[in-house]
Amino acid sequence: MNLPLRPRDLALALLVIVVWGLNFAVIKVGVADIPPMLLGALRYLLAAFPALLFVKPPKVPLRLYLLYGMAMAVGQFALLFTAIHMGMPSGLASLVLQAQSFFTLLLAAWWLREKWLGNQVAGLALAGVGLVLIGSAHGASMPLAGFALTVAAAALWGCGNIVTRAVGRYGPMNQFAFIVWSSLVAPLPFVALALVMDGPSAVLAAVQNLSLKSMAAVAYIAWISTLLGFGLWTYLMSRYPVNRVAPFTLLVPVVGLTTGWVVFGEQLLPVHFAGAGLLMAGLVVNLFGGTAWTAVMGRLRGAQ
């Protein structure tokens, strides 16, 4: 049944969107004082401990924990943190990262042999043009390397979604527990990357000089965005059909763009607005166009 969200659950969904939208500004605060790879290590260390003491690991093969942790955690956030550290505006990062849904479509078609509907092709085309427009306006306010890294982070998120599909084959489980235990995969690779990219002395100095602001940013990213956000999202996805909950993610860039403008004074060029509009239109067509496309094709077949 396509049940509407109860008022309490609607409030929880909106809370998740605000938490995730603000997360990009918090990341920008974090990488200002903490090297990106060290920030990733601290984030997932706090996401795993002490939460894993209270939840049992789901019965899923170890390889899926490793794949999910390396793609969704290390891959995605190593790229995203580095992109924002290099100057990618936090608001635009929140928007461009939503391209993950289209990378998921591409990977599902290639790896899982899933067929596309017409609305998915149309949504992908709109989003692709939107990304090209946003990327074409690179400059001092948006470095091209930062934009490219954010797109790559979206691709790694798509890879993580494919792993999630594989995890789902093992039946109903505590998804929150899976996120907590898969967080154990990330700290050591992040520490290794930090030592290679920044050097032991820089990493040690950053740890010794952690400010209250930096620690608050790490705590927010680990506990509020990761554990609270994904915990509530898992709860909602378990109670309602996907098509009732998933569209709320369209509001994440609205919060992210607004926060970037209010807190950091991030300004968008007209071409950014145009690209953002096309990307969001592509997401809407992808999410809501399936029913209309099926109805149109059904009528065409009936007329033959």
NORUR-V415848 format. One record per residue. N is the residue number from 1. RES is the residue in one letter. OMEGA is omega in whole degrees, -180 to 180 (999 if undefined). Layout:
BEGIN
n=N res=RES omega=OMEGA
n=N res=RES omega=OMEGA
END
This chain:
BEGIN
n=1 res=M omega=-178
n=2 res=N omega=-174
n=3 res=L omega=174
n=4 res=P omega=179
n=5 res=L omega=173
n=6 res=R omega=-178
n=7 res=P omega=180
n=8 res=R omega=-179
n=9 res=D omega=175
n=10 res=L omega=177
n=11 res=A omega=178
n=12 res=L omega=179
n=13 res=A omega=179
n=14 res=L omega=176
n=15 res=L omega=179
n=16 res=V omega=-179
n=17 res=I omega=178
n=18 res=V omega=180
n=19 res=V omega=-179
n=20 res=W omega=178
n=21 res=G omega=178
n=22 res=L omega=-175
n=23 res=N omega=-177
n=24 res=F omega=175
n=25 res=A omega=179
n=26 res=V omega=177
n=27 res=I omega=180
n=28 res=K omega=176
n=29 res=V omega=-178
n=30 res=G omega=-176
n=31 res=V omega=176
n=32 res=A omega=-177
n=33 res=D omega=-177
n=34 res=I omega=176
n=35 res=P omega=-173
n=36 res=P omega=-178
n=37 res=M omega=176
n=38 res=L omega=176
n=39 res=L omega=177
n=40 res=G omega=180
n=41 res=A omega=-180
n=42 res=L omega=-180
n=43 res=R omega=-175
n=44 res=Y omega=173
n=45 res=L omega=179
n=46 res=L omega=178
n=47 res=A omega=-179
n=48 res=A omega=-178
n=49 res=F omega=5
n=50 res=P omega=-172
n=51 res=A omega=-177
n=52 res=L omega=177
n=53 res=L omega=-174
n=54 res=F omega=180
n=55 res=V omega=179
n=56 res=K omega=178
n=57 res=P omega=176
n=58 res=P omega=-179
n=59 res=K omega=-179
n=60 res=V omega=179
n=61 res=P omega=-178
n=62 res=L omega=-177
n=63 res=R omega=-180
n=64 res=L omega=172
n=65 res=Y omega=-178
n=66 res=L omega=-179
n=67 res=L omega=-179
n=68 res=Y omega=-179
n=69 res=G omega=-179
n=70 res=M omega=-179
n=71 res=A omega=-173
n=72 res=M omega=-177
n=73 res=A omega=-174
n=74 res=V omega=-176
n=75 res=G omega=-175
n=76 res=Q omega=-171
n=77 res=F omega=170
n=78 res=A omega=180
n=79 res=L omega=-177
n=80 res=L omega=180
n=81 res=F omega=179
n=82 res=T omega=180
n=83 res=A omega=-180
n=84 res=I omega=176
n=85 res=H omega=-180
n=86 res=M omega=177
n=87 res=G omega=175
n=88 res=M omega=179
n=89 res=P omega=-176
n=90 res=S omega=180
n=91 res=G omega=178
n=92 res=L omega=177
n=93 res=A omega=179
n=94 res=S omega=179
n=95 res=L omega=-176
n=96 res=V omega=-179
n=97 res=L omega=179
n=98 res=Q omega=174
n=99 res=A omega=178
n=100 res=Q omega=-178
n=101 res=S omega=-180
n=102 res=F omega=173
n=103 res=F omega=176
n=104 res=T omega=177
n=105 res=L omega=-179
n=106 res=L omega=-179
n=107 res=L omega=179
n=108 res=A omega=178
n=109 res=A omega=-177
n=110 res=W omega=-172
n=111 res=W omega=-176
n=112 res=L omega=180
n=113 res=R omega=177
n=114 res=E omega=180
n=115 res=K omega=180
n=116 res=W omega=168
n=117 res=L omega=-179
n=118 res=G omega=-179
n=119 res=N omega=179
n=120 res=Q omega=177
n=121 res=V omega=179
n=122 res=A omega=179
n=123 res=G omega=179
n=124 res=L omega=180
n=125 res=A omega=179
n=126 res=L omega=-179
n=127 res=A omega=179
n=128 res=G omega=177
n=129 res=V omega=178
n=130 res=G omega=178
n=131 res=L omega=178
n=132 res=V omega=179
n=133 res=L omega=179
n=134 res=I omega=-180
n=135 res=G omega=-178
n=136 res=S omega=-177
n=137 res=A omega=179
n=138 res=H omega=-179
n=139 res=G omega=-178
n=140 res=A omega=-178
n=141 res=S omega=177
n=142 res=M omega=-179
n=143 res=P omega=-179
n=144 res=L omega=180
n=145 res=A omega=178
n=146 res=G omega=177
n=147 res=F omega=-179
n=148 res=A omega=179
n=149 res=L omega=179
n=150 res=T omega=176
n=151 res=V omega=178
n=152 res=A omega=177
n=153 res=A omega=177
n=154 res=A omega=178
n=155 res=A omega=178
n=156 res=L omega=174
n=157 res=W omega=176
n=158 res=G omega=176
n=159 res=C omega=178
n=160 res=G omega=178
n=161 res=N omega=178
n=162 res=I omega=176
n=163 res=V omega=178
n=164 res=T omega=176
n=165 res=R omega=-180
n=166 res=A omega=178
n=167 res=V omega=-179
n=168 res=G omega=179
n=169 res=R omega=-178
n=170 res=Y omega=173
n=171 res=G omega=180
n=172 res=P omega=-180
n=173 res=M omega=177
n=174 res=N omega=-178
n=175 res=Q omega=177
n=176 res=F omega=178
n=177 res=A omega=178
n=178 res=F omega=178
n=179 res=I omega=-180
n=180 res=V omega=-176
n=181 res=W omega=177
n=182 res=S omega=176
n=183 res=S omega=178
n=184 res=L omega=-178
n=185 res=V omega=-166
n=186 res=A omega=-171
n=187 res=P omega=-177
n=188 res=L omega=175
n=189 res=P omega=178
n=190 res=F omega=178
n=191 res=V omega=179
n=192 res=A omega=178
n=193 res=L omega=179
n=194 res=A omega=-180
n=195 res=L omega=-180
n=196 res=V omega=-173
n=197 res=M omega=-175
n=198 res=D omega=-179
n=199 res=G omega=-178
n=200 res=P omega=-177
n=201 res=S omega=180
n=202 res=A omega=179
n=203 res=V omega=180
n=204 res=L omega=180
n=205 res=A omega=180
n=206 res=A omega=179
n=207 res=V omega=-177
n=208 res=Q omega=-175
n=209 res=N omega=177
n=210 res=L omega=178
n=211 res=S omega=176
n=212 res=L omega=179
n=213 res=K omega=-180
n=214 res=S omega=-180
n=215 res=M omega=177
n=216 res=A omega=178
n=217 res=A omega=179
n=218 res=V omega=-179
n=219 res=A omega=179
n=220 res=Y omega=-177
n=221 res=I omega=-176
n=222 res=A omega=-171
n=223 res=W omega=-176
n=224 res=I omega=-177
n=225 res=S omega=-175
n=226 res=T omega=-173
n=227 res=L omega=180
n=228 res=L omega=-177
n=229 res=G omega=-179
n=230 res=F omega=177
n=231 res=G omega=178
n=232 res=L omega=-179
n=233 res=W omega=178
n=234 res=T omega=177
n=235 res=Y omega=-178
n=236 res=L omega=-179
n=237 res=M omega=180
n=238 res=S omega=-176
n=239 res=R omega=-174
n=240 res=Y omega=174
n=241 res=P omega=-178
n=242 res=V omega=-176
n=243 res=N omega=175
n=244 res=R omega=-174
n=245 res=V omega=-174
n=246 res=A omega=-178
n=247 res=P omega=179
n=248 res=F omega=-180
n=249 res=T omega=177
n=250 res=L omega=-179
n=251 res=L omega=-179
n=252 res=V omega=179
n=253 res=P omega=177
n=254 res=V omega=178
n=255 res=V omega=-179
n=256 res=G omega=180
n=257 res=L omega=180
n=258 res=T omega=180
n=259 res=T omega=179
n=260 res=G omega=179
n=261 res=W omega=-176
n=262 res=V omega=-173
n=263 res=V omega=-174
n=264 res=F omega=-179
n=265 res=G omega=180
n=266 res=E omega=-178
n=267 res=Q omega=177
n=268 res=L omega=174
n=269 res=L omega=177
n=270 res=P omega=-180
n=271 res=V omega=175
n=272 res=H omega=178
n=273 res=F omega=179
n=274 res=A omega=179
n=275 res=G omega=179
n=276 res=A omega=180
n=277 res=G omega=179
n=278 res=L omega=179
n=279 res=L omega=179
n=280 res=M omega=177
n=281 res=A omega=177
n=282 res=G omega=178
n=283 res=L omega=180
n=284 res=V omega=179
n=285 res=V omega=180
n=286 res=N omega=-177
n=287 res=L omega=-170
n=288 res=F omega=-174
n=289 res=G omega=-176
n=290 res=G omega=-179
n=291 res=T omega=180
n=292 res=A omega=-180
n=293 res=W omega=179
n=294 res=T omega=180
n=295 res=A omega=180
n=296 res=V omega=-180
n=297 res=M omega=178
n=298 res=G omega=179
n=299 res=R omega=179
n=300 res=L omega=179
n=301 res=R omega=180
n=302 res=G omega=-179
n=303 res=A omega=-178
n=304 res=Q omega=999
END
